[in-house]
Amino acid sequence: MTLFMDVHTLDGAVGIDDAAQAHQADLQTQGRHGVDYQRYWVDERNGKIFCLVEAPDAATAAEVHREAHGLVAGEIYAVTEGR
């Protein structure tokens, strides 16, 4: 599996509680797709959400978002974790 970071850019500010709710929906949906949404970060003022996910491919990671809540990321990058 590959590690991905996706970036959501929303119009206007975004609340941490809204991101938490969407993340919970991802967690409830991910098992059917063999995906593991691990963490997320929010830039509330600039309307950005960043999600770290382990998935077979970017399309499958995006499908979980689409099915869970409809907020598909505008960008997704394969990443390697540094230590």
C-alpha positions in Angstrom: 0.0 0.0 0.0 1.1 3.6 -0.6 0.9 6.5 1.7 -0.9 9.6 0.3 -1.5 13.2 1.5 -4.5 14.8 0.0 -5.4 18.5 0.1 -9.0 19.9 0.2 -9.4 23.6 -0.6 -12.8 24.9 0.5 -14.4 28.2 -0.3 -14.0 30.2 3.0 -13.1 29.1 6.4 -13.5 25.5 7.7 -14.1 24.4 11.3 -12.1 21.7 13.0 -15.4 20.1 14.1 -16.6 19.8 10.4 -13.3 18.1 9.5 -13.6 15.8 12.4 -17.1 14.8 11.3 -15.9 14.1 7.8 -13.0 12.1 9.1 -15.4 9.9 11.2 -17.4 9.3 8.0 -14.2 8.2 6.2 -13.4 5.8 9.1 -16.8 4.2 8.8 -16.4 3.8 5.0 -12.8 2.9 4.5 -12.9 -0.8 5.4 -15.0 -1.7 2.3 -12.2 -0.2 0.2 -9.0 -1.5 1.9 -8.0 2.1 2.9 -6.7 3.5 6.2 -7.3 7.2 6.8 -4.8 7.9 9.5 -4.7 11.6 10.4 -5.9 15.0 9.3 -4.9 18.6 9.7 -6.9 21.7 9.3 -6.0 25.3 8.3 -9.3 26.8 9.5 -8.8 30.3 8.3 -7.7 29.4 4.8 -10.2 26.6 4.3 -7.7 23.8 3.8 -7.9 20.2 5.1 -5.0 17.8 4.7 -5.5 14.0 5.1 -2.9 11.3 5.5 -4.2 8.0 4.1 -2.8 4.6 3.2 -4.4 3.2 0.1 -3.8 0.9 -2.8 -3.9 3.9 -5.1 -5.1 7.5 -5.2 -8.4 6.7 -6.9 -9.4 4.4 -4.2 -8.5 6.9 -1.5 -10.7 9.5 -3.3 -13.6 7.0 -3.6 -13.8 6.7 0.2 -14.2 10.5 0.5 -16.7 10.5 -2.3 -18.8 7.8 -0.7 -18.4 9.0 2.9 -19.3 12.7 2.5 -18.7 13.9 -1.1 -15.7 16.2 -0.2 -13.2 14.9 -2.7 -9.7 16.4 -2.5 -8.5 18.7 -5.2 -4.9 17.4 -4.9 -3.4 14.0 -3.8 0.2 13.2 -3.6 2.1 9.9 -2.9 4.4 10.6 0.0 7.2 8.9 1.9 7.4 9.5 5.6 10.7 10.9 6.9 12.1 10.1 10.3 
